[in-house]
Amino acid sequence: MPERYYRELLRYFTRSAGDRDVAADLVQSAYARIYALQHSGGSVLDARALLYQTARNLAARGATRRATEQRVLDALALVAPSHAPCAESSAIAREQLNRFLARLEAMPRKRRDVFILVRIYGYSYREAAEHLGTTETNIERHVMRGILDCAAHAPSRH
């Protein structure tokens, strides 16, 4: 894939994001995704267009995630203003959330879906099994493996 688009993309996303570091991360992630697509056997007909679209999608997803995080922090401030997180606590919470999201993304799709239904949305094993058309035993296995996946990547507490 021609790297000649790198500078062009970097200039474009620096202007749109207003931050060269953020733009560099977007462009690098876009290239990584395109390389992964090619490595897995996918064909790229117009690399430049695909790079732009991929970087735009990544930027939009990041903006949506930051807006959601801010709404959660704002809601916490409304509920308990004296317990609203300071900037440092917010940064730590965001870092923990990013690590958790990375762990979720690393899980196989079925395990991730089950884990989210049970651990995030609060479905019972029976409800999740009915929703997904499987058995409670399978749901239990997926949840336990999801917990183990998360625990395997947890920092040690020494």
C-alpha positions as CSV (number, residue, x, y, z in Angstrom):
1,M,0.0,0.0,0.0
2,P,1.5,3.3,-0.9
3,E,2.8,5.2,2.1
4,R,2.7,8.4,0.0
5,Y,-0.8,9.0,1.4
6,Y,0.5,9.2,5.0
7,R,1.5,12.9,4.9
8,E,-1.7,13.9,3.1
9,L,-3.8,12.0,5.6
10,L,-1.8,13.4,8.5
11,R,-2.3,17.0,7.3
12,Y,-6.1,16.4,6.7
13,F,-6.7,14.8,10.1
14,T,-4.5,17.3,11.9
15,R,-6.7,20.1,10.5
16,S,-9.9,18.3,11.4
17,A,-8.9,17.0,14.8
18,G,-6.9,20.1,15.7
19,D,-4.2,17.9,17.3
20,R,-1.3,16.3,15.4
21,D,-0.8,13.5,17.9
22,V,-4.5,12.5,17.6
23,A,-4.2,12.7,13.8
24,A,-1.1,10.6,13.8
25,D,-2.8,7.9,15.9
26,L,-5.8,7.9,13.6
27,V,-3.7,7.6,10.5
28,Q,-1.6,4.9,12.0
29,S,-4.7,2.9,13.1
30,A,-6.2,3.3,9.6
31,Y,-3.0,1.9,8.0
32,A,-2.9,-1.0,10.5
33,R,-6.5,-1.9,9.7
34,I,-5.9,-1.8,6.0
35,Y,-2.7,-3.9,6.3
36,A,-4.6,-6.4,8.4
37,L,-7.3,-6.5,5.7
38,Q,-4.8,-7.2,3.0
39,H,-2.9,-9.7,5.1
40,S,-6.2,-11.6,5.7
41,G,-6.7,-11.9,1.9
42,G,-8.9,-8.9,1.3
43,S,-8.3,-6.7,-1.7
44,V,-8.1,-3.0,-1.7
45,L,-9.1,-1.3,-4.9
46,D,-8.7,2.3,-3.8
47,A,-6.2,2.6,-0.9
48,R,-6.5,6.3,-0.5
49,A,-10.3,6.3,-0.3
50,L,-10.3,3.4,2.1
51,L,-7.7,5.0,4.3
52,Y,-9.7,8.2,4.5
53,Q,-12.9,6.4,5.3
54,T,-11.3,4.1,7.9
55,A,-9.7,7.1,9.6
56,R,-13.0,9.0,9.6
57,N,-14.8,6.0,11.1
58,L,-12.1,5.7,13.8
59,A,-12.4,9.4,14.6
60,A,-16.2,9.2,14.8
61,R,-16.0,6.2,17.0
62,G,-13.5,7.9,19.3
63,A,-15.7,11.1,19.5
64,T,-18.7,9.0,20.3
65,R,-16.9,7.2,23.1
66,R,-15.5,10.4,24.6
67,A,-19.0,12.0,24.5
68,T,-20.4,8.9,26.3
69,E,-17.7,8.9,28.9
70,Q,-18.3,12.6,29.5
71,R,-22.1,12.0,29.9
72,V,-21.3,9.3,32.5
73,L,-19.0,11.7,34.4
74,D,-21.5,14.5,34.2
75,A,-24.2,12.2,35.5
76,L,-22.0,11.2,38.4
77,A,-21.4,14.9,39.2
78,L,-25.2,15.5,39.3
79,V,-25.9,12.6,41.6
80,A,-23.1,13.2,44.0
81,P,-21.3,16.5,43.4
82,S,-19.0,16.0,46.3
83,H,-18.0,12.7,44.9
84,A,-17.5,13.8,41.3
85,P,-14.2,12.6,40.1
86,C,-11.3,15.0,39.7
87,A,-9.4,15.2,36.5
88,E,-6.9,12.6,37.6
89,S,-9.6,10.2,38.7
90,S,-11.4,10.8,35.4
91,A,-8.2,10.0,33.5
92,I,-7.6,6.8,35.5
93,A,-11.2,5.8,35.0
94,R,-10.9,6.3,31.2
95,E,-7.7,4.3,31.1
96,Q,-9.4,1.5,33.0
97,L,-12.4,1.7,30.6
98,N,-10.1,1.5,27.6
99,R,-8.3,-1.5,29.0
100,F,-11.6,-3.2,29.6
101,L,-12.9,-2.4,26.1
102,A,-9.6,-3.8,24.6
103,R,-10.2,-7.0,26.6
104,L,-13.7,-7.2,25.3
105,E,-12.6,-6.7,21.7
106,A,-10.0,-9.4,22.1
107,M,-12.7,-12.0,23.1
108,P,-14.3,-14.2,20.5
109,R,-17.5,-12.6,19.3
110,K,-19.9,-15.1,21.0
111,R,-18.1,-14.9,24.3
112,R,-18.1,-11.1,24.2
113,D,-21.8,-11.0,23.4
114,V,-22.7,-13.3,26.2
115,F,-20.4,-11.5,28.6
116,I,-22.0,-8.2,27.8
117,L,-25.5,-9.5,28.1
118,V,-24.9,-11.0,31.5
119,R,-22.2,-8.8,33.1
120,I,-23.2,-5.4,31.6
121,Y,-26.9,-5.6,30.9
122,G,-27.7,-7.9,33.8
123,Y,-29.4,-10.7,32.0
124,S,-29.7,-13.9,34.0
125,Y,-28.1,-17.0,32.4
126,R,-31.6,-18.3,31.5
127,E,-32.6,-14.9,29.9
128,A,-29.3,-14.8,27.9
129,A,-29.7,-18.4,26.8
130,E,-33.2,-17.7,25.6
131,H,-32.1,-14.5,23.9
132,L,-29.3,-16.2,22.1
133,G,-30.9,-19.6,21.4
134,T,-28.4,-21.7,23.4
135,T,-28.3,-23.5,26.8
136,E,-27.6,-22.0,30.2
137,T,-24.6,-24.2,30.5
138,N,-23.1,-22.6,27.4
139,I,-23.9,-19.2,28.8
140,E,-22.2,-20.0,32.0
141,R,-19.1,-21.3,30.2
142,H,-18.8,-18.1,28.1
143,V,-19.2,-15.9,31.1
144,M,-16.6,-17.8,33.1
145,R,-14.2,-17.7,30.2
146,G,-14.9,-14.0,29.7
147,I,-14.0,-13.4,33.4
148,L,-10.8,-15.4,33.0
149,D,-9.9,-13.4,29.8
150,C,-10.3,-10.2,31.8
151,A,-8.4,-11.5,34.8
152,A,-5.6,-12.8,32.6
153,H,-4.8,-9.3,31.5
154,A,-5.3,-7.6,34.9
155,P,-2.2,-5.9,36.3
156,S,-0.7,-7.7,39.2
157,R,-1.3,-6.2,42.7
158,H,2.0,-6.6,44.4
